[in-house]
């Protein structure tokens, strides 16, 4: 089992390492070659796209891997195609609405904002989560991760040559589309027995049963993506710096994705005793990871921000402290939530935890922003994430007390 976990972690780790290195490298490219205003426009548009994305993906990214892992080969192709058509029809109304919202909020180049939103929303059509469910890290790397990152690299190179950020987001979008086409072809070729349908009626029917995971994703997205929009509205001059601080948090979260992916397949077991033992082990790992992440960001965040922006942007210590707390809670809750609570079929409780976080964040972020500026907003966001983790720990506690044989 340990060798198997190591192999999967290493396989997904290559994808994460590749994406992480490229994501880090393009940050200074955008800020230096396109300018702080373009960086802020992209950040706000990506925040709008992030919220639209979770509606378009409609929970398949959360529960899809677990479902795929339990399906027979004869059912997997049909399951994937059904989900793809549902997500495709969801994108039809969601994409134009998201673009209309992003253009005025971004206060910058409207075309840049529109293409950025399109890239983010169309990412909902991707099939990377399917490869996680079937434990195919090499396919995840070659067919999903690689095309996306090739688009990002090409976009960054042309940006540096021309100074036009529109090339950057457009080629990123092309990479997203290519990855979707390639993964879909691969999955449907290997798992026949599916029937293509174009009508929206069955696509809408397939959305049933996803309400809990969608509620969780939407509410979580609200207090993850709304802060940068609030900064753009109330403190526009701080948008670029806050977006950089928030992007470092996301990169740190992304770097731990292999741990989450492996834990999602590790915790579930037909033996309740074994599942409890594994969940308790993952819980301690989650808390340790959260503590290390919080301390690391607080101490190193300002330095990392200066390096990534070429010295043009500054992350103050107060913002780094708040974002560190935020990161620590996120690192822990993604393991306790996606790996442990899903294993015990506590999807509704998981959704409740995100609702609690959304309520706390909504109550605190705007007044704290008005009183203390961008650091106050970040502390409101940190309080929301800590609330999510607290609810999850309270809900999980009785399930971890089941006696083992």
Sine and cosine of phi, psi and omega as CSV:
sin_phi,cos_phi,sin_psi,cos_psi,sin_omega,cos_omega
0.00,0.00,-0.67,0.74,-0.02,-1.00
-0.90,0.43,-0.63,0.77,0.05,-1.00
-0.91,0.42,-0.63,0.78,0.01,-1.00
-0.90,0.43,-0.70,0.72,0.03,-1.00
-0.89,0.46,-0.65,0.76,0.00,-1.00
-0.90,0.44,-0.64,0.77,0.00,-1.00
-0.90,0.43,-0.71,0.70,0.01,-1.00
-0.91,0.41,-0.68,0.73,0.01,-1.00
-0.88,0.48,-0.69,0.73,0.02,-1.00
-0.90,0.44,-0.65,0.76,0.00,-1.00
-0.90,0.44,-0.76,0.65,0.05,-1.00
-0.94,0.35,-0.51,0.86,-0.01,-1.00
-0.89,0.46,-0.57,0.82,0.05,-1.00
-0.89,0.46,-0.68,0.73,0.03,-1.00
-0.88,0.48,-0.71,0.71,-0.02,-1.00
-0.92,0.40,-0.66,0.75,0.01,-1.00
-0.88,0.47,-0.71,0.70,0.01,-1.00
-0.88,0.48,-0.77,0.64,-0.02,-1.00
-0.91,0.42,-0.63,0.78,-0.02,-1.00
-0.91,0.41,-0.71,0.71,0.00,-1.00
-0.89,0.46,-0.69,0.72,0.00,-1.00
-0.92,0.40,-0.66,0.75,0.01,-1.00
-0.88,0.47,-0.65,0.76,0.03,-1.00
-0.92,0.39,-0.65,0.76,-0.06,-1.00
-0.92,0.39,-0.57,0.82,-0.08,-1.00
-0.98,0.19,-0.30,0.95,0.00,-1.00
-0.87,0.49,-0.82,0.57,0.04,-1.00
-0.90,0.45,-0.50,0.86,0.02,-1.00
-0.88,0.48,-0.71,0.70,-0.01,-1.00
-0.93,0.37,-0.73,0.68,-0.07,-1.00
-0.90,0.43,-0.68,0.73,-0.10,-1.00
-0.98,0.19,-0.71,0.70,-0.12,-0.99
-1.00,0.05,-0.49,0.87,0.00,-1.00
-0.99,-0.16,-0.44,0.90,0.02,-1.00
0.98,-0.22,0.34,-0.94,-0.04,-1.00
-0.91,0.43,-0.56,0.83,-0.02,-1.00
-0.92,0.40,-0.69,0.73,0.04,-1.00
-0.91,0.42,-0.63,0.77,0.05,-1.00
-0.87,0.49,-0.68,0.73,0.01,-1.00
-0.91,0.40,-0.65,0.76,0.03,-1.00
-0.87,0.49,-0.72,0.69,0.02,-1.00
-0.89,0.46,-0.65,0.76,-0.04,-1.00
-0.90,0.45,-0.71,0.70,0.00,-1.00
-0.92,0.40,-0.68,0.73,0.02,-1.00
-0.89,0.45,-0.61,0.79,0.05,-1.00
-0.92,0.39,-0.53,0.85,0.06,-1.00
-0.91,0.41,-0.69,0.72,0.07,-1.00
-0.89,0.45,-0.69,0.73,0.02,-1.00
-0.89,0.45,-0.57,0.82,0.01,-1.00
-0.89,0.46,-0.64,0.77,0.04,-1.00
-0.94,0.35,-0.68,0.73,0.02,-1.00
-0.91,0.42,-0.57,0.82,-0.01,-1.00
-0.86,0.51,-0.71,0.70,-0.08,-1.00
-0.93,0.38,-0.44,0.90,0.09,-1.00
-0.97,0.26,-0.67,0.74,-0.04,-1.00
-0.93,0.37,-0.60,0.80,-0.02,-1.00
-0.98,0.21,-0.37,0.93,0.19,-0.98
0.76,0.65,0.72,0.70,0.17,-0.99
1.00,0.04,-0.19,0.98,-0.04,-1.00
-0.92,0.40,-0.51,0.86,0.04,-1.00
-0.93,0.36,-0.38,0.92,-0.02,-1.00
-1.00,0.03,-0.81,0.59,-0.08,-1.00
-0.99,-0.13,-0.25,0.97,-0.06,-1.00
-0.84,0.55,-0.76,0.65,-0.02,-1.00
-0.85,0.53,-0.67,0.74,0.01,-1.00
-0.90,0.44,-0.66,0.75,0.00,-1.00
-0.91,0.42,-0.71,0.70,0.01,-1.00
-0.86,0.52,-0.64,0.76,-0.03,-1.00
-0.89,0.46,-0.44,0.90,-0.05,-1.00
-0.99,-0.12,-0.16,0.99,-0.06,-1.00
-0.99,0.10,0.50,-0.86,0.15,-0.99
-0.96,0.29,0.35,-0.94,-0.01,-1.00
-0.85,0.53,-0.57,0.82,-0.03,-1.00
-0.93,0.37,-0.27,0.96,-0.04,-1.00
-0.97,-0.24,-0.29,0.96,-0.14,-0.99
-0.92,0.39,-0.68,0.73,-0.01,-1.00
-0.89,0.46,-0.70,0.71,0.03,-1.00
-0.90,0.44,-0.67,0.74,0.01,-1.00
-0.87,0.49,-0.71,0.71,-0.02,-1.00
-0.91,0.42,-0.72,0.69,-0.03,-1.00
-0.90,0.43,-0.64,0.77,0.06,-1.00
-0.86,0.52,-0.69,0.72,-0.01,-1.00
-0.92,0.40,-0.64,0.77,-0.01,-1.00
-0.89,0.45,-0.70,0.71,-0.01,-1.00
-0.92,0.40,-0.61,0.79,0.05,-1.00
-0.89,0.45,-0.70,0.72,0.00,-1.00
-0.92,0.38,-0.58,0.82,0.01,-1.00
-0.91,0.42,-0.71,0.71,0.02,-1.00
-0.92,0.39,-0.52,0.85,0.06,-1.00
-0.92,0.40,-0.57,0.82,-0.02,-1.00
-0.92,0.40,-0.45,0.89,-0.07,-1.00
-0.85,0.53,-0.77,0.63,0.04,-1.00
-1.00,0.10,-0.48,0.88,-0.12,-0.99
-0.94,0.33,-0.66,0.75,-0.09,-1.00
-0.87,0.49,-0.79,0.61,0.00,-1.00
-0.90,0.44,-0.59,0.81,0.02,-1.00
-0.90,0.44,-0.68,0.73,0.00,-1.00
-0.89,0.45,-0.62,0.78,0.02,-1.00
-0.91,0.42,-0.70,0.72,0.00,-1.00
-0.88,0.48,-0.60,0.80,0.01,-1.00
-0.96,0.29,-0.64,0.77,-0.12,-0.99
-0.95,0.31,-0.58,0.82,-0.11,-0.99
-0.86,0.51,-0.79,0.62,0.02,-1.00
-0.95,0.32,-0.55,0.84,-0.02,-1.00
-0.93,0.37,-0.53,0.85,-0.07,-1.00
-0.97,0.25,-0.36,0.93,0.06,-1.00
0.81,0.59,0.56,0.83,-0.01,-1.00
-0.60,-0.80,-0.60,-0.80,-0.01,-1.00
-0.92,0.39,0.89,-0.45,-0.05,-1.00
-0.91,0.42,-0.65,0.76,0.01,-1.00
-0.91,0.41,-0.65,0.76,0.04,-1.00
-0.87,0.49,-0.69,0.72,0.02,-1.00
-0.90,0.43,-0.68,0.74,-0.05,-1.00
-0.90,0.43,-0.71,0.70,-0.02,-1.00
-0.93,0.37,-0.59,0.81,0.06,-1.00
-0.88,0.48,-0.70,0.72,0.02,-1.00
-0.89,0.45,-0.70,0.72,-0.01,-1.00
-0.86,0.51,-0.67,0.75,0.02,-1.00
-0.88,0.47,-0.70,0.71,-0.03,-1.00
-0.93,0.38,-0.63,0.77,-0.04,-1.00
-0.95,0.30,-0.68,0.73,-0.02,-1.00
-0.91,0.42,-0.32,0.95,0.08,-1.00
-0.89,0.46,-0.33,0.94,0.03,-1.00
-0.91,0.41,-0.30,0.95,-0.01,-1.00
-0.99,0.12,-0.12,0.99,-0.07,-1.00
-0.91,0.42,0.35,-0.94,-0.04,-1.00
-0.89,-0.45,0.34,0.94,-0.01,-1.00
-0.85,0.52,-0.59,0.81,-0.01,-1.00
-0.89,0.45,-0.48,0.88,0.02,-1.00
-0.90,0.43,-0.67,0.74,0.01,-1.00
-0.91,0.42,-0.53,0.85,0.08,-1.00
-0.90,0.44,-0.69,0.72,-0.03,-1.00
-0.91,0.41,-0.58,0.82,0.00,-1.00
-1.00,-0.07,0.13,0.99,0.04,-1.00
0.84,0.55,0.84,0.54,0.01,-1.00
-0.84,-0.54,0.96,0.29,-0.07,-1.00
-0.90,0.43,-0.50,0.86,-0.01,-1.00
-0.94,0.33,-0.68,0.73,0.07,-1.00
-0.89,0.45,-0.63,0.78,0.04,-1.00
-0.85,0.53,-0.65,0.76,0.00,-1.00
-0.94,0.33,-0.79,0.61,-0.16,-0.99
-0.98,0.20,-0.57,0.82,-0.13,-0.99
-0.98,-0.18,-0.40,0.92,-0.01,-1.00
-0.94,-0.35,-0.82,0.58,-0.08,-1.00
-0.93,0.37,-0.74,0.68,-0.11,-0.99
-0.88,0.48,-0.76,0.65,0.01,-1.00
-0.87,0.50,-0.63,0.77,0.02,-1.00
-0.88,0.47,-0.70,0.71,-0.08,-1.00
-0.96,0.27,-0.51,0.86,0.11,-0.99
-0.88,0.48,-0.67,0.74,0.06,-1.00
-0.88,0.48,-0.66,0.75,0.01,-1.00
-0.90,0.43,-0.70,0.72,-0.02,-1.00
-0.90,0.43,-0.73,0.69,0.03,-1.00
-0.87,0.50,-0.66,0.75,0.03,-1.00
-0.88,0.47,-0.67,0.74,0.00,-1.00
-0.91,0.41,-0.63,0.77,0.00,-1.00
-0.90,0.43,-0.69,0.72,0.02,-1.00
-0.93,0.36,-0.56,0.83,0.09,-1.00
-0.86,0.51,-0.72,0.69,-0.01,-1.00
-0.91,0.42,-0.49,0.87,-0.01,-1.00
-0.98,0.17,-0.55,0.84,-0.12,-0.99
-0.93,-0.36,-0.40,0.92,-0.09,-1.00
0.98,0.21,0.13,0.99,-0.04,-1.00
-0.98,-0.19,0.94,-0.35,-0.05,-1.00
-0.93,0.36,-0.26,0.96,0.00,-1.00
-0.90,0.44,-0.57,0.82,0.06,-1.00
-0.89,0.46,-0.63,0.78,-0.03,-1.00
-0.87,0.49,-0.80,0.60,-0.06,-1.00
-0.96,0.29,-0.51,0.86,0.00,-1.00
-0.92,0.39,-0.69,0.72,0.00,-1.00
-0.96,0.28,-0.49,0.87,0.17,-0.99
-0.86,0.50,-0.71,0.71,0.03,-1.00
-0.89,0.45,-0.63,0.78,0.04,-1.00
-0.88,0.47,-0.65,0.76,0.04,-1.00
-0.88,0.47,-0.62,0.78,0.04,-1.00
-0.89,0.45,-0.70,0.71,-0.01,-1.00
-0.91,0.42,-0.70,0.71,0.01,-1.00
-0.88,0.48,-0.69,0.72,0.01,-1.00
-0.87,0.49,-0.65,0.76,0.01,-1.00
-0.90,0.44,-0.70,0.71,0.00,-1.00
-0.90,0.44,-0.71,0.71,-0.05,-1.00
-0.92,0.39,-0.71,0.71,-0.01,-1.00
-0.92,0.39,-0.64,0.77,0.00,-1.00
-0.89,0.45,-0.71,0.71,0.02,-1.00
-0.87,0.49,-0.69,0.72,-0.03,-1.00
-0.90,0.43,-0.71,0.70,-0.06,-1.00
-0.92,0.40,-0.73,0.69,-0.04,-1.00
-0.94,0.33,-0.46,0.89,0.05,-1.00
-0.94,0.33,-0.62,0.78,-0.06,-1.00
-0.99,0.13,-0.39,0.92,-0.02,-1.00
-0.83,-0.56,0.99,0.13,0.00,-1.00
-0.97,0.26,-0.03,-1.00,0.00,-1.00
0.99,-0.17,0.20,0.98,-0.01,-1.00
-0.98,-0.22,0.30,-0.95,0.05,-1.00
-0.76,-0.65,0.80,-0.60,-0.02,-1.00
-0.97,0.23,0.72,-0.69,0.10,-1.00
-0.76,-0.65,0.58,-0.81,-0.01,-1.00
-0.92,-0.38,-0.21,0.98,-0.03,-1.00
-0.94,0.33,0.63,-0.78,0.03,-1.00
-0.95,0.31,-0.30,0.95,-0.08,-1.00
-0.89,0.46,-0.81,0.59,0.05,-1.00
-0.91,0.41,-0.49,0.87,0.03,-1.00
-0.89,0.45,-0.66,0.75,0.04,-1.00
-0.94,0.35,-0.61,0.79,0.02,-1.00
-0.88,0.48,-0.52,0.85,0.00,-1.00
-0.95,0.31,-0.16,0.99,0.00,-1.00
-0.98,0.21,-0.28,0.96,0.00,-1.00
-0.90,0.44,0.62,-0.78,0.00,-1.00
1.00,-0.04,-0.04,1.00,-0.02,-1.00
-0.96,-0.28,0.13,0.99,-0.14,-0.99
-0.86,0.50,-0.66,0.75,-0.06,-1.00
-0.92,0.40,-0.73,0.68,-0.03,-1.00
-0.92,0.38,-0.58,0.82,0.03,-1.00
-0.93,0.36,-0.68,0.73,0.04,-1.00
-0.85,0.53,-0.70,0.72,0.02,-1.00
-0.88,0.48,-0.74,0.67,-0.06,-1.00
-0.92,0.40,-0.67,0.74,-0.04,-1.00
-0.92,0.40,-0.74,0.68,-0.01,-1.00
-0.91,0.41,-0.63,0.78,0.06,-1.00
-0.89,0.45,-0.66,0.75,-0.01,-1.00
-0.91,0.42,-0.52,0.85,-0.01,-1.00
-0.85,0.53,-0.77,0.64,-0.06,-1.00
-1.00,-0.01,0.02,1.00,0.15,-0.99
-1.00,-0.03,-0.66,0.75,-0.09,-1.00
-0.99,-0.14,-0.41,0.91,-0.03,-1.00
-0.93,0.38,-0.57,0.82,-0.06,-1.00
-0.80,0.60,-0.71,0.70,-0.03,-1.00
-0.91,0.40,-0.49,0.87,0.07,-1.00
-0.94,0.35,-0.66,0.76,0.04,-1.00
-0.89,0.46,-0.65,0.76,0.05,-1.00
-0.88,0.48,-0.67,0.74,0.02,-1.00
-0.89,0.45,-0.51,0.86,-0.01,-1.00
-0.99,0.15,-0.75,0.67,-0.13,-0.99
-1.00,-0.04,-0.56,0.83,-0.05,-1.00
-0.71,-0.70,0.91,0.41,-0.12,-0.99
-0.84,0.54,-0.51,0.86,-0.02,-1.00
-0.93,0.36,-0.28,0.96,0.00,-1.00
-0.98,-0.18,0.04,1.00,-0.09,-1.00
-0.87,0.49,-0.71,0.70,-0.06,-1.00
-0.89,0.46,-0.70,0.72,-0.01,-1.00
-0.92,0.39,-0.69,0.73,0.01,-1.00
-0.91,0.42,-0.66,0.76,0.01,-1.00
-0.87,0.49,-0.60,0.80,0.04,-1.00
-0.92,0.39,-0.71,0.71,0.02,-1.00
-0.87,0.49,-0.67,0.74,0.00,-1.00
-0.93,0.36,-0.57,0.82,0.00,-1.00
-0.92,0.39,-0.57,0.82,0.05,-1.00
-0.90,0.43,-0.62,0.78,0.07,-1.00
-0.86,0.50,-0.72,0.70,-0.03,-1.00
-0.90,0.43,-0.61,0.79,0.03,-1.00
-0.91,0.42,-0.64,0.77,0.05,-1.00
-0.90,0.43,-0.66,0.76,0.06,-1.00
-0.89,0.45,-0.68,0.73,-0.02,-1.00
-0.90,0.44,-0.56,0.83,-0.03,-1.00
-0.91,0.40,-0.36,0.93,0.00,-1.00
-0.99,-0.15,0.11,0.99,-0.03,-1.00
-0.85,0.53,-0.62,0.78,0.04,-1.00
-0.86,0.52,-0.58,0.82,0.02,-1.00
-0.90,0.44,-0.69,0.73,0.01,-1.00
-0.91,0.42,-0.70,0.72,-0.03,-1.00
-0.89,0.45,-0.67,0.74,0.03,-1.00
-0.93,0.37,-0.65,0.76,0.00,-1.00
-0.90,0.44,-0.57,0.82,0.03,-1.00
-0.89,0.46,-0.53,0.85,0.04,-1.00
-1.00,-0.01,-0.31,0.95,-0.08,-1.00
-1.00,0.10,-0.69,0.73,-0.12,-0.99
-0.92,0.39,-0.74,0.67,-0.07,-1.00
-0.87,0.50,0.68,-0.73,0.04,-1.00
-0.45,-0.89,0.50,-0.86,0.07,-1.00
-0.94,0.35,-0.38,0.92,0.07,-1.00
-1.00,-0.05,0.87,-0.49,-0.02,-1.00
-0.88,0.47,-0.62,0.79,0.01,-1.00
-0.88,0.48,-0.70,0.72,0.02,-1.00
-0.91,0.42,-0.67,0.74,-0.01,-1.00
-0.88,0.47,-0.66,0.75,0.03,-1.00
-0.89,0.45,-0.71,0.71,0.01,-1.00
-0.86,0.51,-0.71,0.71,-0.01,-1.00
-0.92,0.39,-0.64,0.77,0.00,-1.00
-0.90,0.44,-0.64,0.76,0.02,-1.00
-0.91,0.42,-0.63,0.78,0.03,-1.00
-0.89,0.45,-0.72,0.69,0.00,-1.00
-0.90,0.43,-0.57,0.82,0.02,-1.00
-0.88,0.48,-0.71,0.70,0.01,-1.00
-0.91,0.42,-0.61,0.79,0.07,-1.00
-0.89,0.46,-0.65,0.76,-0.01,-1.00
-0.87,0.49,-0.72,0.69,-0.03,-1.00
-0.92,0.39,-0.64,0.77,0.04,-1.00
-0.90,0.43,-0.71,0.70,0.01,-1.00
-0.88,0.48,-0.66,0.75,0.02,-1.00
-0.89,0.46,-0.68,0.74,0.00,-1.00
-0.90,0.43,-0.70,0.72,0.02,-1.00
-0.89,0.45,-0.67,0.74,0.00,-1.00
-0.90,0.44,-0.67,0.75,0.00,-1.00
-0.90,0.44,-0.73,0.69,-0.01,-1.00
-0.91,0.40,-0.68,0.73,-0.03,-1.00
-0.89,0.46,-0.68,0.73,-0.02,-1.00
-0.92,0.38,-0.68,0.74,-0.02,-1.00
-0.85,0.52,-0.67,0.74,-0.07,-1.00
-0.99,0.14,-0.58,0.82,-0.14,-0.99
-0.96,-0.28,-0.22,0.98,-0.05,-1.00
-0.83,0.56,-0.77,0.64,0.00,-1.00
-0.86,0.51,-0.66,0.75,0.03,-1.00
-0.89,0.45,-0.72,0.70,0.00,-1.00
-0.89,0.46,-0.63,0.77,0.01,-1.00
-0.89,0.46,-0.64,0.77,0.02,-1.00
-0.92,0.40,-0.66,0.75,0.00,-1.00
-0.91,0.41,-0.73,0.69,-0.09,-1.00
-0.94,0.34,-0.44,0.90,-0.01,-1.00
-0.99,-0.13,0.08,1.00,-0.03,-1.00
0.91,0.40,0.45,0.89,0.01,-1.00
0.99,0.16,0.11,0.99,-0.05,-1.00
-1.00,0.02,-0.31,0.95,-0.02,-1.00
-0.80,-0.60,0.50,-0.87,-0.05,-1.00
-0.81,-0.59,0.74,-0.67,0.12,-0.99
-0.97,-0.25,0.96,-0.29,-0.02,-1.00
-0.92,0.40,0.33,-0.94,-0.06,-1.00
-0.88,0.48,-0.63,0.78,-0.01,-1.00
-0.88,0.48,-0.64,0.77,0.05,-1.00
-0.93,0.36,-0.64,0.77,0.02,-1.00
-0.90,0.44,-0.63,0.78,0.01,-1.00
-0.90,0.44,-0.73,0.68,-0.01,-1.00
-0.90,0.44,-0.69,0.73,0.00,-1.00
-0.94,0.35,-0.47,0.88,0.08,-1.00
-0.91,0.41,-0.70,0.71,0.07,-1.00
-0.88,0.47,-0.69,0.72,0.04,-1.00
-0.85,0.53,-0.74,0.67,-0.01,-1.00
-0.89,0.45,-0.69,0.72,-0.01,-1.00
-0.86,0.51,-0.69,0.72,0.02,-1.00
-0.92,0.40,-0.62,0.78,0.01,-1.00
-0.91,0.41,-0.69,0.72,0.00,-1.00
-0.86,0.51,-0.65,0.76,0.00,-1.00
-0.96,0.28,-0.70,0.71,-0.12,-0.99
-0.95,0.32,-0.44,0.90,0.03,-1.00
-0.93,0.36,-0.47,0.88,0.08,-1.00
-0.99,0.16,-0.74,0.68,0.01,-1.00
-0.90,0.43,-0.54,0.84,-0.03,-1.00
-0.99,0.14,-0.90,0.43,-0.11,-0.99
-0.93,0.37,-0.62,0.79,-0.06,-1.00
-1.00,0.04,-0.78,0.63,-0.13,-0.99
-0.99,0.13,-0.78,0.62,-0.08,-1.00
-0.93,0.37,-0.61,0.79,0.06,-1.00
-0.90,0.44,-0.58,0.81,0.00,-1.00
-0.90,0.44,-0.56,0.83,0.01,-1.00
-1.00,-0.05,0.23,0.97,0.02,-1.00
0.84,0.55,0.70,0.72,0.01,-1.00
-0.97,-0.25,0.65,0.76,-0.06,-1.00
-0.88,0.47,-0.63,0.78,0.01,-1.00
-0.91,0.40,-0.66,0.75,0.05,-1.00
-0.91,0.42,-0.57,0.83,0.06,-1.00
-0.89,0.46,-0.66,0.75,0.05,-1.00
-0.90,0.43,-0.64,0.77,0.02,-1.00
-0.88,0.48,-0.64,0.77,-0.01,-1.00
-0.88,0.48,-0.64,0.77,0.02,-1.00
-0.94,0.33,-0.54,0.84,0.06,-1.00
-0.90,0.43,-0.68,0.73,0.05,-1.00
-0.85,0.52,-0.70,0.71,0.04,-1.00
-0.88,0.48,-0.65,0.76,0.01,-1.00
-0.90,0.44,-0.65,0.76,0.02,-1.00
-0.90,0.43,-0.73,0.69,0.01,-1.00
-0.88,0.47,-0.72,0.69,0.00,-1.00
-0.89,0.46,-0.69,0.73,0.00,-1.00
-0.89,0.45,-0.60,0.80,-0.02,-1.00
-0.96,0.29,-0.49,0.87,-0.16,-0.99
-0.97,-0.23,-0.56,0.83,-0.22,-0.98
-0.90,0.44,-0.73,0.68,-0.05,-1.00
-0.92,0.39,-0.77,0.64,0.03,-1.00
-0.88,0.47,-0.63,0.78,0.02,-1.00
-0.92,0.38,-0.53,0.85,0.08,-1.00
-0.91,0.41,-0.68,0.73,-0.01,-1.00
-0.92,0.38,-0.55,0.83,-0.05,-1.00
-1.00,0.08,-0.65,0.76,-0.16,-0.99
-0.83,-0.56,0.10,1.00,0.05,-1.00
0.98,0.20,-0.46,-0.89,-0.13,-0.99
-0.91,0.41,-0.53,0.85,0.04,-1.00
-0.93,0.37,-0.59,0.81,0.06,-1.00
-0.89,0.46,-0.67,0.74,0.06,-1.00
-0.87,0.50,-0.68,0.74,-0.02,-1.00
-0.90,0.43,-0.60,0.80,0.05,-1.00
-0.93,0.37,-0.55,0.84,0.10,-0.99
-0.90,0.43,-0.66,0.75,0.05,-1.00
-0.91,0.42,-0.64,0.77,0.03,-1.00
-0.89,0.46,-0.65,0.76,0.03,-1.00
-0.88,0.47,-0.61,0.79,0.02,-1.00
-0.90,0.44,-0.71,0.70,-0.03,-1.00
-0.93,0.37,-0.60,0.80,0.06,-1.00
-0.90,0.43,-0.60,0.80,0.04,-1.00
-0.90,0.44,-0.66,0.75,0.04,-1.00
-0.86,0.51,-0.75,0.66,-0.02,-1.00
-0.89,0.45,-0.66,0.75,-0.01,-1.00
-0.88,0.48,-0.69,0.72,0.02,-1.00
-0.89,0.46,-0.69,0.73,-0.01,-1.00
-0.88,0.47,-0.66,0.75,0.00,-1.00
-0.91,0.41,-0.63,0.77,0.02,-1.00
-0.91,0.42,-0.68,0.73,-0.01,-1.00
-0.92,0.38,-0.64,0.77,-0.06,-1.00
-0.95,0.30,-0.47,0.88,-0.17,-0.99
-0.78,0.63,-0.78,0.63,-0.02,-1.00
-0.91,0.41,-0.46,0.89,-0.01,-1.00
-0.96,0.26,-0.35,0.94,0.00,-1.00
-1.00,-0.01,0.04,1.00,0.01,-1.00
-0.99,-0.17,0.03,1.00,0.02,-1.00
-0.88,0.48,0.80,-0.60,-0.05,-1.00
-0.91,0.41,0.60,-0.80,0.04,-1.00
-0.98,-0.18,0.54,-0.84,0.01,-1.00
-0.95,0.30,0.00,0.00,0.00,0.00
